[in-house]
Amino acid sequence: MPSIFSRIVSGELPAYKVAEDEHHLAFLDITPLVEGHTLVIPKREVDYIFDMAPDELAALHQFAQRVAKGVKEAVPCKRIGVAVIGLEVPHAHIHLIPMTKVADMNFANPKIKVEERRMNELAAAISAQVPKAGGTSAQNNEVKPLASKAERETIEANETTENKEASAAPAATDATSQQLQSLTKGLHFVSDSDAPLEVVSFAAPAGALTDAELLQLTGQPAGTKVETVDVMQFLRNHTADDGVLGDPALANRYKALQMFLKQELDETKVYRVGTGPQVQAYALGRTTDGKLAGFKTVLTET
């Protein structure tokens, strides 16, 4: 089973691409530490970066150097930090992180949420500043570097709230649904029924989601039993390399889905609805525009 990055290379999954050549690809991290956080990968899938042949490793770093120059020109920062972790996705990758202080490189920091419109702006600005191979000038020096966050907030303060919501909210919802559709495609929850994972979206009520509100949203009878469990607990047998799937590559797909639910959505939980033998399960979290999104499936417990 190809890694999530290989699926981006093949075009199966979308990405905010900033640079590409025959053997390498660079795109924005969708769960960034800071704006402009970029991932650089070899197109050939290799799990551990130091398993790459010396010439491949050198070429990857040369490509990353060009991308880093583009990020530095496009995103306000002092330097571009570099990190290789290698535990999140089994596909070698380099993190390029715009930084103004050492703490910006701390992977224990909470990941930030960036609207789709802003991600597109960042990708376009970085791409325009990446030098061509051979050290020639950037592709489009007429594209100006992006404003800093403080400058952008000043500009946005002069816009009406109505205009901002109209331009940003629908795109965020579409992006979330698109990612979930890609991540859940072909996945099933292993039980006696092996039901598929189906993407769902609901209008979110104000405040914390109550059992009564969940039952109303999902069309279940009032008073039906609702049990809440953690996403990691719910998917634990599917994300384990030696779990019920018996396929580490397939387990990686469930890990990618779990990571998206935990990092891209807020207050994500799994709601088990009913008492069996068939139990409806809804994995739901809040999107940036105040909706509930996730997936549903059916558990058959005998």
Beta strands, then each sheet from edge to edge (+ up, - down):
strand 1: 17-20
strand 2: 24-28
strand 3: 38-42
strand 4: 79-83
strand 5: 94-99
strand 6: 188-189
strand 7: 195-196
strand 8: 198-203
strand 9: 226-229
strand 10: 266-273
strand 11: 278-286
strand 12: 291-300
sheet 1: 1+ 2- 3+ 5- 4+
sheet 2: 6+ 7-
sheet 3: 8+ 12- 11+ 10- 9+
end
